[in-house]
């Protein structure tokens, strides 16, 4: 399984296009991951600018 991180929203996916924002700018170079289950209540989600649940990279190159 090779997850790619969206360079726009940091979402981690195996798809060729980000299912969250629709971007095709994906990178295999990313570090750290966080799972956001409830963005409304998560301080981490707020800090990262995440509005939808899912798995996100902390840093994308």
Backbone as JSON Lines, residues from 0, in Angstrom:
{"i":0,"aa":"X","n":[0.85,-1.17,0.0],"ca":[0.0,0.0,0.0],"c":[0.9,1.24,0.0]}
{"i":1,"aa":"X","n":[0.8,2.06,-1.04],"ca":[1.6,3.29,-1.09],"c":[0.67,4.49,-1.05]}
{"i":2,"aa":"X","n":[0.56,5.06,0.12],"ca":[-0.28,6.22,0.29],"c":[0.42,7.45,-0.26]}
{"i":3,"aa":"X","n":[-0.36,8.3,-0.91],"ca":[0.14,9.57,-1.42],"c":[-0.58,10.68,-0.66]}
{"i":4,"aa":"X","n":[0.13,11.76,-0.43],"ca":[-0.46,12.91,0.27],"c":[-0.81,13.99,-0.73]}
{"i":5,"aa":"X","n":[-1.98,14.55,-0.57],"ca":[-2.41,15.66,-1.4],"c":[-1.6,16.9,-1.01]}
{"i":6,"aa":"X","n":[-1.03,17.56,-1.99],"ca":[-0.23,18.76,-1.71],"c":[-1.11,19.95,-1.34]}
{"i":7,"aa":"X","n":[-2.39,19.87,-1.61],"ca":[-3.3,20.97,-1.31],"c":[-3.88,20.85,0.1]}
{"i":8,"aa":"X","n":[-4.47,19.66,0.42],"ca":[-5.16,19.52,1.71],"c":[-4.51,18.5,2.66]}
{"i":9,"aa":"X","n":[-3.45,17.81,2.22],"ca":[-2.7,16.82,3.01],"c":[-3.4,15.49,3.21]}
{"i":10,"aa":"X","n":[-4.54,15.28,2.6],"ca":[-5.27,14.02,2.75],"c":[-4.43,12.87,2.19]}
{"i":11,"aa":"X","n":[-4.43,11.73,2.86],"ca":[-3.69,10.55,2.41],"c":[-4.62,9.63,1.64]}
{"i":12,"aa":"X","n":[-4.19,9.24,0.45],"ca":[-5.03,8.42,-0.41],"c":[-4.2,7.49,-1.29]}
{"i":13,"aa":"X","n":[-4.82,6.46,-1.81],"ca":[-4.2,5.58,-2.8],"c":[-4.7,5.92,-4.2]}
{"i":14,"aa":"X","n":[-5.66,6.82,-4.28],"ca":[-6.26,7.21,-5.55],"c":[-5.31,8.1,-6.37]}
{"i":15,"aa":"X","n":[-5.68,8.36,-7.62],"ca":[-4.9,9.24,-8.49],"c":[-5.33,10.7,-8.34]}
{"i":16,"aa":"X","n":[-6.43,10.89,-7.64],"ca":[-7.0,12.22,-7.44],"c":[-7.51,12.28,-6.0]}
{"i":17,"aa":"X","n":[-7.3,13.4,-5.34],"ca":[-7.73,13.54,-3.95],"c":[-9.26,13.53,-3.85]}
{"i":18,"aa":"X","n":[-9.81,12.62,-3.05],"ca":[-11.27,12.56,-2.91],"c":[-11.84,13.7,-2.05]}
{"i":19,"aa":"X","n":[-10.98,14.42,-1.35],"ca":[-11.44,15.52,-0.51],"c":[-11.53,16.83,-1.3]}
{"i":20,"aa":"X","n":[-10.43,17.21,-1.97],"ca":[-10.42,18.51,-2.66],"c":[-10.38,18.4,-4.18]}
{"i":21,"aa":"X","n":[-10.16,17.19,-4.7],"ca":[-10.16,17.0,-6.15],"c":[-8.82,17.27,-6.83]}
{"i":22,"aa":"X","n":[-7.81,17.63,-6.07],"ca":[-6.5,17.93,-6.65],"c":[-5.82,16.66,-7.17]}
{"i":23,"aa":"X","n":[-5.04,16.83,-8.23],"ca":[-4.24,15.73,-8.76],"c":[-2.78,15.89,-8.37]}
{"i":24,"aa":"X","n":[-2.49,16.89,-7.55],"ca":[-1.13,17.14,-7.06],"c":[-0.89,16.3,-5.82]}
{"i":25,"aa":"X","n":[-0.39,15.08,-6.03],"ca":[-0.14,14.14,-4.93],"c":[1.34,13.86,-4.82]}
{"i":26,"aa":"X","n":[1.8,13.55,-3.62],"ca":[3.22,13.3,-3.38],"c":[3.43,12.03,-2.57]}
{"i":27,"aa":"X","n":[4.46,11.3,-2.93],"ca":[4.86,10.14,-2.14],"c":[5.78,10.56,-1.0]}
{"i":28,"aa":"X","n":[6.21,11.83,-1.01],"ca":[7.12,12.34,0.02],"c":[6.31,13.1,1.07]}
{"i":29,"aa":"X","n":[6.02,12.41,2.17],"ca":[5.29,13.01,3.27],"c":[5.76,12.39,4.57]}
{"i":30,"aa":"X","n":[5.52,13.11,5.67],"ca":[5.95,12.61,6.98],"c":[4.82,12.79,7.99]}
{"i":31,"aa":"X","n":[4.74,11.84,8.88],"ca":[3.76,11.88,9.97],"c":[2.33,11.76,9.46]}
{"i":32,"aa":"X","n":[1.49,11.2,10.28],"ca":[0.09,11.11,9.9],"c":[-0.8,11.26,11.12]}
{"i":33,"aa":"X","n":[-1.98,11.76,10.88],"ca":[-2.95,11.95,11.95],"c":[-4.31,11.55,11.4]}
{"i":34,"aa":"X","n":[-5.1,10.88,12.24],"ca":[-6.46,10.51,11.85],"c":[-7.42,11.45,12.57]}
{"i":35,"aa":"X","n":[-8.22,12.12,11.78],"ca":[-9.21,13.05,12.33],"c":[-10.58,12.42,12.18]}
{"i":36,"aa":"X","n":[-11.25,12.16,13.3],"ca":[-12.57,11.54,13.24],"c":[-13.7,12.56,13.37]}
{"i":37,"aa":"X","n":[-13.43,13.63,14.14],"ca":[-14.45,14.66,14.32],"c":[-13.78,16.03,14.23]}
{"i":38,"aa":"X","n":[-13.67,16.59,13.02],"ca":[-12.97,17.86,12.83],"c":[-13.57,19.02,13.63]}
{"i":39,"aa":"X","n":[-14.85,18.95,13.93],"ca":[-15.51,20.02,14.67],"c":[-14.97,20.14,16.1]}
{"i":40,"aa":"X","n":[-14.59,19.02,16.7],"ca":[-14.15,19.0,18.1],"c":[-12.63,18.89,18.26]}
{"i":41,"aa":"X","n":[-11.9,18.74,17.15],"ca":[-10.47,18.49,17.21],"c":[-9.64,19.77,17.08]}
{"i":42,"aa":"X","n":[-8.81,20.03,18.08],"ca":[-7.9,21.17,18.03],"c":[-6.84,20.94,16.96]}
{"i":43,"aa":"X","n":[-6.42,19.69,16.78],"ca":[-5.45,19.35,15.75],"c":[-6.02,19.65,14.37]}
{"i":44,"aa":"X","n":[-7.27,19.27,14.14],"ca":[-7.93,19.55,12.86],"c":[-7.98,21.05,12.61]}
{"i":45,"aa":"X","n":[-8.29,21.8,13.62],"ca":[-8.35,23.26,13.47],"c":[-6.98,23.83,13.11]}
{"i":46,"aa":"X","n":[-5.94,23.32,13.78],"ca":[-4.58,23.79,13.52],"c":[-4.12,23.45,12.1]}
{"i":47,"aa":"X","n":[-4.57,22.29,11.58],"ca":[-4.19,21.87,10.24],"c":[-5.14,22.4,9.16]}
{"i":48,"aa":"X","n":[-6.24,22.97,9.57],"ca":[-7.21,23.46,8.6],"c":[-8.06,22.36,8.0]}
{"i":49,"aa":"X","n":[-8.2,21.25,8.71],"ca":[-8.97,20.1,8.24],"c":[-10.44,20.26,8.59]}
{"i":50,"aa":"X","n":[-11.31,20.03,7.6],"ca":[-12.75,20.17,7.84],"c":[-13.52,18.88,7.63]}
{"i":51,"aa":"X","n":[-12.84,17.83,7.09],"ca":[-13.51,16.56,6.84],"c":[-12.72,15.43,7.5]}
{"i":52,"aa":"X","n":[-13.43,14.42,8.04],"ca":[-12.74,13.3,8.68],"c":[-11.85,12.54,7.7]}
{"i":53,"aa":"X","n":[-10.78,11.94,8.22],"ca":[-9.9,11.14,7.39],"c":[-8.5,11.08,7.94]}
{"i":54,"aa":"X","n":[-7.59,10.52,7.14],"ca":[-6.18,10.38,7.5],"c":[-5.39,11.43,6.73]}
{"i":55,"aa":"X","n":[-4.6,12.23,7.46],"ca":[-3.86,13.34,6.86],"c":[-2.38,13.28,7.19]}
{"i":56,"aa":"X","n":[-1.55,13.77,6.28],"ca":[-0.12,13.89,6.51],"c":[0.15,15.17,7.28]}
{"i":57,"aa":"X","n":[1.18,15.15,8.11],"ca":[1.55,16.35,8.85],"c":[2.46,17.25,8.02]}
{"i":58,"aa":"X","n":[3.3,16.65,7.16],"ca":[4.21,17.41,6.31],"c":[4.24,16.78,4.93]}
{"i":59,"aa":"X","n":[4.07,17.58,3.9],"ca":[4.09,17.08,2.51],"c":[5.17,17.84,1.74]}
{"i":60,"aa":"X","n":[6.02,17.09,1.04],"ca":[7.09,17.7,0.22],"c":[6.7,17.68,-1.23]}
